[in-house]
Amino acid sequence: MHAFDPTLTDTIVRHLVDRLSLDPAPLGRIGAAAELEVQLKGAIGARGADPADVLRRYTEAVEPTVVSCDSPRFLAFIPGAPTKAAALFDMVVSAASLHGVSWLEASGAIAAENQVLRLLADLAGLPAEAGGCFVSGGSAGNLSALVVARDTARRRLGLDRRAPLRIAVSDQTHSSVANTLSIIGVDPLVVPTEDHRLTGRALAAALAEAERTAAADGRVIGVVATAGTTNAGIIDDLAGIADQATAHGLWLHVDAAYGGAGLFAPEIRAAMTGIERADSVVIDPHKWLFAPFDCGALLYRDPRLARAVHTQDASYLDAIHGDGAEDHDEWNPSDYAYHLTRRPRGLPLWFSLAVHGTDAYRAAVEHGLRIARFTAELVRRTEGLELVREPELSVVVLRRVGWSGDDYRAWCDDLMQRQIAFVAPTVWEGETVARLAYVHPDITEQMVEEIIATLVAPAPAPALAPAAVSAAAAAEGRA
């Protein structure tokens, strides 16, 4: 199984070349469970199969039934759009079995990753001693950072593990933060937002009330601010929140998983004033910085605090925690998050940044901002459409006057069936609305106009069942 097979290698490499050369990448489709069960039946057995036959099964059954995040027409959720350089280098990382647990084992990979972390820290305005590691994404970053916030507060305040604690969050905070607080045994102090934006004023009022109930409900030891909410791309009042965090001695964590890429654009950097005062920041390059999945950057203002919490103690790990291991030159990513085994997720981003330069990244991010503004203006000019709110980043939320949730879902199904776009509706203040998330730098104004035109066209017919969609796609040669 571990011998070099030139035929196998050539088969896979030719497939990779074919896939990477597609311009644009196909949108893909949603497969039916019954269809996939039939097509994958018998794929794994006691005896192996010809690699060409297995790859053929993949290209005919698996790949077409995955909606491609790297398509410029993928506008749902927060998509990803890795550069070709990053995608290719991700293959290098895999082919070389590179790992990134400790300096002892992976010094070169970690040094390259740290170059990227330094770039992100500088964009955020964090001090020279700031640092961290790459994790799988925002959820892992939020969990790792808030564990440090919890344990640092316990030590600083002399609290035992049974003392109740709270961390302030907004009603717009990402769902992974609520999950994190449940995992680490910390209660949320939910602060109402002003127009879906957490402000320093609202936080101050909530903290004043919390102080009166601290004995029973627990002390507030931190606050989570968001730089780019997933639903609408809203940036919290980071400066005002930082003021309150300083005044009350709170750990300030900024979830910039989506919006952190906006730091490349001067106009957005100004809107994020206050992020430089954070104790921890999460930015997901696999979202708007064109890295492959799964790549999240976790930064700490004072990494020593994270190391005191996350360093794992075991006899077999003594070798990586010997003399000098606390120096910056011997940086162990396993000391800065809950993980131990990890792949050097930051290397594909490092390669792509080095190949293309930061100016290209700034231009790509700014393109997403321009497309969002273009969409907003187009919506304003189109009868029957309304902006839910002005876009701050690259997400546009809009409504078709008079439509119900069923209308939006039928519209989304129709767009997918016609291969115009992959879009998912969202809910805004109890109302189902449309949402377009722009990440891919190849999205064009013409694509946007095509999508917006379908919102004011006659309502689409009810969507076909998945099996019918699959049959229709196959009939059109899209299988």
C-alpha positions in Angstrom: 0.0 0.0 0.0 2.9 2.3 0.6 4.9 1.6 -2.6 5.1 4.3 -5.2 2.7 3.5 -8.1 3.5 5.6 -11.2 0.2 4.6 -12.9 -1.9 5.5 -9.8 0.1 8.8 -9.5 -0.4 9.7 -13.1 -4.1 8.9 -12.9 -4.7 11.2 -9.9 -2.5 14.0 -11.1 -4.3 14.1 -14.5 -7.6 14.3 -12.6 -6.2 17.2 -10.5 -5.0 19.0 -13.5 -8.4 18.6 -15.2 -10.2 19.9 -12.1 -7.9 22.9 -11.5 -8.2 23.9 -15.1 -12.0 24.3 -15.0 -12.8 28.0 -15.3 -15.1 28.6 -13.6 -15.5 25.6 -11.3 -18.8 23.8 -11.8 -21.5 24.6 -9.3 -22.4 21.0 -8.7 -25.7 19.8 -7.4 -27.4 18.1 -4.4 -27.6 14.4 -4.7 -30.4 12.1 -3.5 -29.6 9.7 -0.7 -31.1 6.7 -2.6 -29.1 7.6 -5.8 -25.8 7.8 -3.9 -26.5 4.6 -2.0 -26.8 2.8 -5.3 -23.8 4.4 -7.0 -21.5 3.8 -4.0 -22.7 0.3 -3.3 -19.7 -2.1 -3.2 -17.1 0.5 -3.4 -15.2 -0.9 -0.4 -14.7 -4.6 -0.2 -12.3 -7.3 1.0 -10.2 -7.0 -2.2 -9.1 -3.8 -3.7 -10.2 -2.3 -7.1 -8.4 -0.8 -10.0 -7.6 2.9 -9.0 -9.0 4.1 -12.4 -12.3 2.4 -11.7 -12.5 3.9 -8.2 -11.6 7.4 -9.5 -14.3 7.0 -12.2 -16.8 6.2 -9.4 -15.7 9.3 -7.6 -15.9 11.6 -10.7 -19.3 10.2 -11.7 -21.0 9.9 -8.3 -19.3 11.8 -5.6 -17.8 15.0 -7.0 -20.8 16.1 -9.0 -23.1 15.8 -6.0 -21.1 18.2 -3.9 -21.9 21.9 -4.2 -18.6 23.5 -5.1 -17.6 26.2 -2.6 -15.0 27.4 -5.1 -17.6 28.2 -7.7 -18.2 32.0 -8.0 -21.9 31.1 -8.0 -21.8 29.6 -4.5 -23.4 32.5 -2.5 -24.9 30.7 0.5 -23.5 30.6 4.0 -19.9 32.0 4.0 -18.3 30.1 1.1 -14.6 29.6 0.4 -12.6 30.2 -2.7 -9.0 28.9 -2.4 -6.5 30.2 -4.9 -5.0 27.7 -7.2 -1.6 28.2 -5.5 -3.1 27.4 -2.1 -5.0 24.4 -3.4 -1.9 23.0 -5.1 0.3 23.6 -2.0 -2.3 21.8 0.1 -1.5 18.8 -2.0 2.2 19.3 -1.2 1.4 19.3 2.5 -0.5 16.1 2.2 1.9 14.4 -0.2 4.8 15.1 2.2 2.8 14.0 5.3 3.7 17.3 6.9 2.6 17.8 10.5 2.9 20.8 12.8 2.7 19.7 16.5 6.0 21.0 17.8 9.2 22.9 16.8 11.2 19.7 17.5 9.3 17.9 14.7 8.3 20.7 12.3 10.4 23.8 12.8 10.3 24.9 9.1 6.6 24.5 8.8 5.9 26.3 12.0 8.3 29.2 11.1 6.4 29.7 7.8 3.0 29.5 9.5 4.2 32.1 12.1 5.1 34.5 9.2 1.4 34.5 8.3 0.3 34.8 11.9 2.6 37.8 12.2 1.1 39.4 9.1 -2.4 39.0 10.5 -1.4 40.2 13.9 0.1 43.3 12.3 -3.0 44.0 10.3 -5.0 43.8 13.5 -2.6 46.1 15.3 -1.6 43.5 18.0 1.7 43.9 19.7 5.0 42.4 18.6 4.8 39.6 21.1 1.4 38.4 19.9 1.2 35.0 18.5 -0.8 31.8 18.3 -1.5 28.9 15.9 -3.6 27.7 13.1 -6.7 25.6 14.1 -9.5 24.0 12.0 -11.7 27.0 12.1 -13.6 29.6 14.1 -15.3 27.0 16.3 -12.0 25.5 17.4 -10.5 29.0 17.8 -13.4 30.3 19.9 -13.2 27.2 22.2 -9.5 27.4 22.6 -9.5 31.2 23.3 -12.4 31.1 25.8 -10.8 28.3 27.8 -7.8 30.6 28.2 -10.1 33.4 29.2 -11.8 31.2 31.8 -8.7 29.8 33.4 -6.8 33.1 33.3 -9.6 34.7 35.2 -9.7 31.9 37.8 -6.1 32.3 38.6 -6.2 36.1 38.6 -9.3 36.3 40.8 -8.3 33.3 43.0 -11.5 31.4 42.2 -11.8 27.6 42.4 -13.2 25.5 39.6 -16.7 25.4 41.2 -17.1 29.2 41.2 -19.8 30.2 38.6 -18.5 32.4 35.8 -20.1 34.3 32.9 -19.0 35.7 29.6 -20.9 38.5 27.9 -22.1 37.8 24.4 -24.6 39.4 22.1 -27.8 38.0 20.7 -26.0 37.9 17.4 -22.9 36.0 18.5 -22.0 33.0 16.4 -23.6 29.7 17.5 -20.2 28.1 18.1 -19.7 30.5 21.1 -22.9 29.3 22.8 -21.6 25.8 22.2 -18.2 26.6 23.6 -19.7 28.1 26.8 -21.7 25.0 27.3 -18.6 22.8 26.9 -16.4 24.8 29.3 -19.1 25.3 31.9 -19.4 29.1 31.7 -22.8 30.8 31.5 -23.6 33.5 28.9 -24.6 37.0 29.8 -26.6 37.8 26.8 -26.5 41.5 26.0 -29.2 43.0 23.8 -28.0 44.6 20.6 -28.8 47.9 19.0 -29.8 47.2 15.4 -28.1 43.8 15.7 -24.8 45.4 16.8 -23.2 45.0 20.2 -22.2 48.4 21.6 -20.1 49.5 24.5 -23.2 51.3 25.9 -25.3 48.2 26.0 -22.5 46.2 27.5 -22.0 48.8 30.2 -25.6 48.6 31.2 -25.6 44.8 31.2 -22.4 44.7 33.3 -23.9 47.1 35.9 -26.9 44.8 36.3 -24.7 41.7 36.4 -22.6 43.2 39.2 -25.7 43.2 41.4 -26.3 39.5 40.9 -22.7 38.3 40.7 -22.8 36.4 44.0 -25.7 34.2 42.8 -25.1 34.1 39.0 -21.3 34.3 38.8 -18.8 37.0 37.9 -18.5 38.2 34.4 -14.9 37.5 33.3 -14.9 38.2 29.5 -16.8 39.5 26.5 -17.1 38.2 22.9 -17.3 40.8 20.2 -17.9 40.0 16.6 -16.2 41.5 13.6 -18.5 40.4 10.8 -21.6 38.5 11.9 -22.3 35.5 9.7 -25.9 36.5 8.9 -25.3 40.1 7.8 -21.6 41.0 8.1 -22.2 43.4 11.0 -19.1 44.7 12.9 -19.7 45.3 16.6 -18.7 48.5 18.4 -15.2 47.1 19.0 -13.8 50.3 20.5 -16.7 50.8 22.9 -16.6 47.2 23.9 -12.8 47.4 24.5 -13.3 50.4 26.8 -15.7 48.4 28.9 -13.4 45.4 28.9 -10.6 47.5 30.2 -12.7 49.3 32.8 -14.1 46.0 34.2 -11.0 43.8 33.8 -12.6 41.5 31.2 -10.9 39.3 28.6 -11.8 40.6 25.2 -12.2 38.0 22.5 -13.0 39.1 19.0 -14.6 36.6 16.6 -13.5 37.9 13.2 -13.7 34.5 11.6 -15.5 36.0 8.5 -14.8 39.7 8.7 -11.2 39.6 9.7 -10.2 39.4 6.1 -11.5 43.0 5.8 -8.4 44.1 7.7 -6.7 44.0 4.3 -9.0 46.8 3.1 -8.2 50.3 4.6 -11.9 51.3 4.7 -12.8 48.2 6.8 -9.8 48.5 9.0 -11.1 51.8 10.2 -14.4 50.2 11.1 -12.6 47.7 13.2 -10.9 50.2 15.4 -10.6 48.5 18.8 -9.6 45.0 17.5 -6.0 45.9 18.4 -7.0 45.9 22.1 -8.3 42.3 22.0 -6.8 39.6 24.2 -7.6 37.0 21.5 -8.7 37.1 17.9 -10.0 34.4 15.5 -9.7 34.9 11.7 -10.7 32.1 9.2 -8.5 32.3 6.1 -10.6 29.5 4.6 -13.4 32.0 4.3 -12.4 35.3 2.8 -8.6 34.9 2.5 -8.8 32.2 -0.2 -7.2 29.3 1.7 -8.4 25.7 1.5 -10.5 24.1 4.2 -9.8 23.8 7.1 -7.8 26.9 8.2 -8.5 29.1 11.1 -5.9 31.6 12.6 -6.0 32.0 16.4 -4.0 34.9 17.9 -3.3 35.9 21.5 -2.1 39.3 22.7 0.0 37.5 25.4 0.6 33.9 24.2 2.2 33.0 27.6 -1.3 32.9 29.1 -2.5 30.4 26.4 0.6 28.3 26.9 -0.1 28.1 30.7 -3.5 26.7 29.9 -3.1 24.5 26.9 0.4 22.9 27.3 -0.2 19.2 27.8 1.8 17.4 30.4 2.9 13.8 29.6 6.1 11.9 29.9 6.3 11.3 26.1 5.9 15.0 25.5 8.9 16.1 27.7 11.1 16.1 24.6 9.2 19.0 23.0 9.0 21.0 26.3 12.7 21.0 27.1 15.1 23.9 27.6 14.2 26.8 25.4 10.8 25.6 24.5 9.3 28.8 25.8 11.3 30.9 23.5 9.7 32.3 20.4 12.3 30.4 18.3 10.9 27.1 19.6 7.2 27.6 19.1 4.9 24.7 19.7 1.4 25.1 18.2 0.2 22.4 20.5 0.6 24.8 23.4 -1.9 27.4 22.1 -5.1 25.4 21.5 -6.8 22.3 22.7 -5.3 20.2 20.0 -2.2 18.1 19.9 -1.9 16.3 16.6 -2.4 18.9 13.8 -1.5 19.4 10.2 0.2 22.7 9.2 -2.9 24.3 7.9 -1.3 27.7 7.5 1.2 26.5 4.9 -1.1 26.7 1.8 -1.9 30.3 2.8 1.7 31.1 3.3 2.6 29.8 -0.2 -0.3 31.7 -1.8 0.6 34.9 0.0 4.2 34.6 -1.1 3.3 33.8 -4.7 0.7 36.5 -5.1 1.6 39.2 -2.6 -0.6 41.1 -0.1 -1.7 43.7 -2.7 -3.5 41.0 -4.7 -5.2 39.8 -1.5 -6.3 43.4 -0.7 -7.7 43.8 -4.2 -9.6 40.5 -4.0 -11.2 41.5 -0.6 -12.0 44.9 -2.0 -13.7 43.3 -5.0 -16.1 41.5 -2.6 -16.9 44.8 -0.9 -17.6 46.5 -4.3 -19.9 43.7 -5.5 -21.9 44.0 -2.3 -22.3 47.8 -2.8 -23.2 47.1 -6.5 -25.9 44.7 -5.3 -27.3 47.1 -2.8 -27.6 49.8 -5.4 -29.2 47.4 -7.9 -31.8 46.3 -5.2 -32.6 50.0 -4.5 -33.3 50.5 -8.3 -35.4 47.4 -8.7 -39.1 47.7 -8.1 -40.4 45.1 -5.6 -37.1 44.6 -3.9 -35.9 46.1 -0.6 -32.6 46.1 1.2 -32.9 44.8 4.8 -29.9 46.8 5.7 -26.9 48.4 4.1 -24.0 46.0 3.7 -21.0 46.6 5.9 -18.9 43.8 4.4 -19.6 41.4 1.6 -23.0 40.0 2.7 -26.3 41.5 1.3 -29.6 40.8 2.9 -32.7 41.7 0.9 -36.4 41.0 0.6 -38.9 40.5 -2.3 -41.9 42.4 -1.2 -44.9 40.1 -0.6 -42.9 36.8 -0.6 -43.3 34.0 2.0 -40.8 31.6 3.2 -42.0 29.1 0.7 -41.5 31.6 -2.1 -37.8 32.1 -1.1 -37.2 28.4 -0.8 -38.7 27.7 -4.3 -36.6 30.6 -5.7 -33.4 29.0 -4.2 -34.3 25.6 -5.5 -35.0 27.1 -9.0 -31.6 28.9 -9.0 -29.9 25.6 -8.2 -31.8 23.6 -10.7 -30.9 26.1 -13.4 -27.3 26.3 -12.2 -27.5 30.0 -11.8 -26.4 30.1 -8.2 -26.4 28.2 -4.9 -28.3 30.5 -2.4 -29.9 29.8 0.9 -32.6 32.0 2.6 -32.1 33.3 6.1 -34.3 34.7 8.8 -34.2 38.3 9.9 -36.3 39.4 12.9 -38.6 36.5 12.3 -39.0 37.1 8.6 -37.6 34.8 5.9 -35.5 36.9 3.5 -32.8 36.4 0.8 -29.1 36.5 1.5 -26.1 36.7 -0.8 -22.6 36.2 0.5 -19.7 37.3 -1.8 -16.3 35.8 -1.3 -15.1 34.6 -4.7 -13.2 37.3 -6.5 -14.5 36.1 -9.9 -18.1 37.0 -9.1 -19.2 39.6 -11.7 -21.8 42.3 -11.9 -23.4 40.3 -14.7 -23.9 37.3 -12.5 -25.5 39.5 -9.8 -27.8 41.1 -12.4 -28.8 37.6 -13.5 -29.7 36.5 -10.0 -31.5 39.7 -9.1 -33.6 39.5 -12.3 -34.9 36.1 -11.1 -36.3 37.8 -8.0 -38.7 39.9 -10.0 -39.5 37.3 -12.6 -42.7 35.3 -12.3 -42.5 33.0 -9.3 -40.8 29.7 -10.1 -42.8 26.4 -10.1 -42.5 24.1 -7.1 -39.0 22.5 -7.0 -38.5 19.0 -8.3 -37.9 16.3 -5.8 -34.2 15.5 -5.3 -34.4 12.3 -7.4 -36.1 14.2 -10.2 -33.4 16.9 -10.0 -30.7 14.2 -10.3 -32.4 12.7 -13.3 -32.8 16.1 -15.0 -29.2 16.9 -14.3 -28.1 13.6 -15.7 -30.2 14.1 -18.8 -28.5 17.4 -19.4 -25.1 15.8 -19.2 -24.2 17.3 -15.9 -23.7 13.9 -14.1 
